[in-house]
Amino acid sequence: MYEKENIIIDINDDEKNIQLIDSIIEAQKDLKKANINFEFAEDELIDFYAYQIKALQSKLDYLIRIAKLKKIEHNFCNENVI
């Protein structure tokens, strides 16, 4: 049976930068939600949200570091995430 090839469309640098900014904003939203959930967590969920917060913070730090290396200007700290 013949399987159709998928065509890979290469995106330009501007589109990659937009995706990076979108990923940072999404990570900020997820981190804020995890912090809120941690405040109300009970029993085993406390550990779950603590690990989730640590993982999301690491992801956010990485994405921001990449943005800085690419010299992408954006005010990530004052972004209204929710």
Beta strands, then each sheet from edge to edge (+ up, - down):
end
